[in-house]
Amino acid sequence: MRGARWAVFAYHTFGARALEALLARDEQVVAVVTHADDPSEGEWFDSVADIARTHRLPLFTPSSPNLPVIVEALRALEPDVILSVWYRRLLGPGLLALPRIAALNLHGSLLPKYRGRAPVNWVLVNGERRTGVTLHHMTTEADAGDIVAQQAIDIEPEDTAFSLYKRMVKVGVDVLLESYPAVLAGTARRTPQDHTCATVFPRRRPEDGRVEWSWPATRIVNMIRAVTHPFPGAFVGDGQERIFLWAGSIFPGFAPRAEPGTLLEIHPAEGLAVATGEGGLLLKRVQSAGVPEEPADIWALRRGFRVGARLRGRA
């Protein structure tokens, strides 16, 4: 009896690790579908395409996975399983009908919460304390199919999207490896999602990192850690007055009566205490438009900011 034949739709480090894990188990990957690597996105994540080329696997990088030529090419390869991991396009009914056993997706949240794009960033933006990974059957509706397995991940107070993502990759690959043999054997559970509890979030763009000093300090801190490096960053202001906020925390025990955005204190080697709409914010690393990032206290001193000043990118 032949082993299962896999068509893997994958991208990013998560997709690369999942593909490598299947290959390490000698699973038969008959096709890899990924996105063309884009240098403008940076080089902080692993290339699925490179892994496919190294292992001499059939590789496709279409603008859409649902193009008839792609569907027919995969049909000829007779996949038993389709697996999607961090792939950015929704698979249509033509593709979902191909596999003999299952079409599975490995998603970065505890479904039905946080369906859609960028779940790692969104859970931090929203101040969640727990997230997770879900292996589920795919349907034509994004992230809505029956659940095979889930694993929760606690979100630590100091987590950024990058640190959380790294843990999620490891947990997610473990969930995949522990769960797929039962899927192949036809003994895996299928738990329908409670669609009344579903939340859906869109993709994020650089402009979505905008914050306002009038927000509560907690909300600003959550945005900073959600989009700090290697993501585009949180910021206030526009043009030459834009300030990127790369690291910050709550300034404890401080409830100033000052206009939001006012510099309250300068702490050498620690940062700047800034008034917000609710509570104080300790900025640790910042960047003015067009210049390198630097420690917040040095940034303020270079620009001649004094206690009581309103923070702007140029002074």
C-alpha positions in Angstrom: 0.0 0.0 0.0 1.4 3.4 -1.0 2.1 6.1 1.6 0.0 9.3 1.7 0.8 11.9 -1.1 0.9 15.5 0.2 0.4 18.7 -1.7 1.7 21.4 0.7 0.6 25.1 0.4 3.0 27.0 2.6 4.8 30.2 3.3 7.0 31.9 5.9 9.0 30.1 8.6 5.9 28.3 9.9 5.3 26.8 6.5 9.0 26.0 6.1 9.2 24.2 9.4 6.0 22.2 8.7 7.4 21.1 5.3 10.7 20.1 6.8 9.0 18.1 9.5 7.0 16.1 6.9 10.1 15.5 4.8 12.0 14.4 8.0 9.3 11.7 8.4 9.7 10.6 4.8 6.2 11.7 3.9 5.8 11.9 0.1 5.4 15.5 -0.8 4.3 15.6 -4.4 3.9 19.3 -4.8 4.8 22.6 -3.0 2.8 25.7 -3.7 4.1 28.9 -2.2 4.4 32.7 -2.8 7.3 34.1 -4.8 9.8 35.4 -2.2 9.6 39.2 -2.0 12.9 41.0 -0.9 10.8 44.0 0.2 9.4 41.9 3.0 12.8 41.5 4.6 14.9 38.4 5.2 13.8 37.5 8.7 11.8 34.4 7.7 12.7 31.1 6.0 11.9 30.4 2.4 9.6 27.5 1.5 10.7 27.8 -2.1 14.3 27.2 -1.1 13.4 24.1 0.8 11.4 22.8 -2.1 14.3 23.4 -4.5 16.8 21.8 -2.2 14.7 18.6 -2.1 13.9 18.8 -5.8 10.2 18.9 -5.2 7.7 20.1 -7.8 7.3 23.8 -7.0 4.6 26.3 -8.0 4.5 30.0 -7.2 1.2 31.1 -8.9 -0.4 34.5 -8.5 -3.5 32.5 -7.5 -3.6 28.9 -6.4 -7.1 28.5 -8.0 -5.9 29.1 -11.6 -7.2 26.1 -13.7 -3.6 25.3 -14.8 -2.6 24.8 -11.1 -5.7 22.8 -10.2 -5.2 20.5 -13.1 -1.4 20.1 -12.4 -2.2 19.1 -8.8 -5.1 16.8 -9.9 -2.6 14.9 -12.1 -0.4 14.3 -9.0 -3.3 12.7 -7.1 -2.8 14.1 -3.6 -4.2 12.3 -0.6 -3.8 15.3 1.6 -3.6 19.0 1.0 -1.9 20.9 3.9 -1.9 24.7 4.1 0.4 26.5 6.6 0.7 30.3 6.6 -0.3 30.4 2.9 -2.0 33.7 2.1 -4.6 32.7 -0.4 -7.9 31.0 0.1 -8.2 27.6 -1.6 -11.3 27.3 -3.8 -13.7 24.3 -4.2 -11.7 22.9 -7.1 -8.6 22.4 -5.0 -10.5 21.3 -1.9 -12.1 18.5 -3.9 -8.8 17.0 -4.9 -7.4 15.2 -1.9 -8.6 11.6 -1.2 -8.3 12.0 2.6 -8.4 15.6 3.8 -7.6 19.2 3.1 -6.1 20.6 6.3 -5.0 24.1 7.5 -2.7 24.9 10.4 -3.9 28.3 11.8 -2.3 30.6 14.4 -5.1 31.0 16.8 -7.6 29.1 19.0 -10.4 28.9 16.4 -13.1 30.1 16.1 -11.4 33.2 17.6 -9.2 35.2 15.3 -10.0 33.8 12.0 -8.3 35.5 9.1 -5.0 37.2 8.6 -2.2 38.2 11.0 -3.6 36.5 14.1 -0.3 36.8 16.0 -0.3 40.6 15.6 -4.0 41.0 16.3 -4.0 39.1 19.6 -1.3 41.5 20.9 -3.1 44.6 19.6 -6.1 43.4 21.5 -4.3 42.6 24.7 -5.1 38.9 24.8 -3.4 36.7 27.4 -3.8 33.5 25.5 -3.7 32.3 21.9 -2.8 29.0 20.3 -2.7 26.9 17.1 -5.5 24.9 15.4 -5.3 22.1 12.9 -8.6 22.0 11.0 -10.3 20.8 7.9 -10.6 23.5 5.2 -13.8 24.8 3.7 -14.4 27.6 1.2 -14.9 29.9 4.2 -11.6 31.0 5.8 -10.7 29.1 9.0 -14.2 27.8 9.5 -13.8 24.0 9.1 -14.0 21.2 11.7 -11.2 21.2 14.2 -8.8 18.2 14.4 -6.6 19.5 17.3 -5.7 22.6 19.2 -3.0 23.7 21.6 -3.1 26.8 23.7 -0.2 29.2 24.1 0.1 31.7 27.0 1.0 35.2 26.0 3.7 36.6 28.3 3.7 40.3 29.3 7.0 40.9 27.5 6.0 39.1 24.3 6.3 40.8 20.9 4.8 39.4 17.8 8.1 37.9 16.9 8.7 36.1 20.1 5.2 34.8 20.2 5.5 33.7 16.5 8.6 31.7 17.2 6.9 29.8 20.0 3.8 29.3 17.8 5.9 27.7 15.0 7.3 25.1 17.4 3.9 24.3 19.0 2.2 24.3 15.6 4.6 21.8 14.1 4.2 19.6 17.1 0.4 19.7 16.8 0.7 18.7 13.2 3.1 15.8 13.8 1.0 14.5 16.7 -2.3 14.7 14.8 -1.9 13.9 11.2 -1.4 10.1 11.6 -4.9 9.8 13.0 -6.2 11.8 10.0 -4.5 9.5 7.6 -6.0 6.5 9.5 -9.5 8.0 9.5 -9.7 8.0 13.3 -9.1 11.7 14.0 -11.8 13.7 15.7 -13.7 16.3 13.8 -15.2 19.0 16.1 -17.4 21.6 14.4 -16.7 25.1 15.3 -19.2 27.3 17.1 -19.7 29.9 14.4 -21.6 32.2 16.8 -18.3 32.7 18.8 -16.2 33.4 15.7 -14.2 36.6 15.3 -12.6 37.6 12.0 -9.7 40.0 11.4 -8.3 41.4 8.2 -4.7 41.6 7.1 -2.6 44.4 8.6 -0.8 47.2 6.7 1.9 49.5 7.9 -0.6 52.3 8.4 -2.4 50.2 11.0 0.5 50.8 13.3 -0.6 54.4 14.0 -1.3 55.2 17.6 -2.5 58.4 19.4 -1.1 59.8 22.6 -4.7 60.1 23.8 -5.0 56.3 24.0 -4.5 54.6 27.3 -0.9 53.6 27.9 -1.9 50.0 27.9 -3.3 50.2 24.4 -0.2 52.0 23.1 2.1 49.3 24.7 0.1 46.6 23.1 0.4 48.2 19.7 4.1 48.7 20.1 4.8 45.0 20.9 2.4 43.8 18.2 4.2 45.6 15.4 7.8 46.1 16.5 10.7 44.6 14.7 10.6 42.8 12.3 7.2 44.4 11.5 6.8 48.0 10.3 6.4 49.5 13.7 4.0 51.7 15.8 4.1 55.4 15.2 2.6 58.8 16.0 2.5 61.8 13.7 3.1 62.2 10.0 5.9 63.4 7.7 8.9 64.9 9.4 7.1 64.8 12.8 6.5 61.1 12.7 8.0 59.1 15.6 8.3 55.4 15.5 7.9 53.7 18.9 10.0 50.5 18.9 9.9 49.5 22.6 8.0 50.7 25.6 6.2 49.6 28.8 3.8 51.0 31.3 5.2 53.6 33.6 4.0 52.2 37.0 2.3 54.2 39.7 2.0 57.3 37.7 -1.3 59.1 37.0 -0.3 62.5 35.7 -2.6 65.4 34.8 -0.9 66.4 31.7 -1.8 66.7 28.0 -1.3 63.4 26.2 2.1 63.3 24.5 3.8 65.5 27.2 7.3 64.5 28.3 7.1 63.9 32.0 10.5 62.6 33.0 13.8 61.5 31.4 15.4 58.4 32.9 18.9 57.9 31.7 19.5 54.5 30.2 15.8 53.6 30.9 13.7 55.9 28.7 11.1 58.7 28.6 8.0 58.9 30.8 5.2 60.3 28.6 1.6 61.2 29.5 -1.1 59.4 27.7 -4.9 59.5 27.8 -4.8 57.1 30.8 -1.6 56.5 32.8 2.1 56.9 31.9 4.1 55.3 29.1 7.8 54.6 29.4 9.3 54.8 25.9 12.6 52.9 25.6 13.5 53.0 21.9 12.3 55.5 19.3 13.1 56.7 15.8 12.5 60.0 14.0 11.6 60.1 10.3 14.6 59.5 8.2 17.2 58.8 10.9 18.3 55.6 12.7 16.5 54.2 15.7 18.1 55.0 19.1 17.5 54.8 22.9 14.6 57.1 23.8 16.6 59.2 26.4 19.4 59.9 23.9 16.8 60.7 21.2 15.2 63.3 23.5 18.5 64.9 24.6 19.8 65.1 21.0 16.7 67.1 20.1 16.7 69.3 23.2 13.4 68.1 24.6 12.8 69.1 28.2 10.2 67.9 30.8 6.9 69.5 29.8 7.5 69.5 26.1 5.1 67.8 23.6 6.9 65.0 21.7 7.3 65.4 18.0 9.6 63.9 15.5 11.6 67.2 14.9 12.5 69.7 17.6 
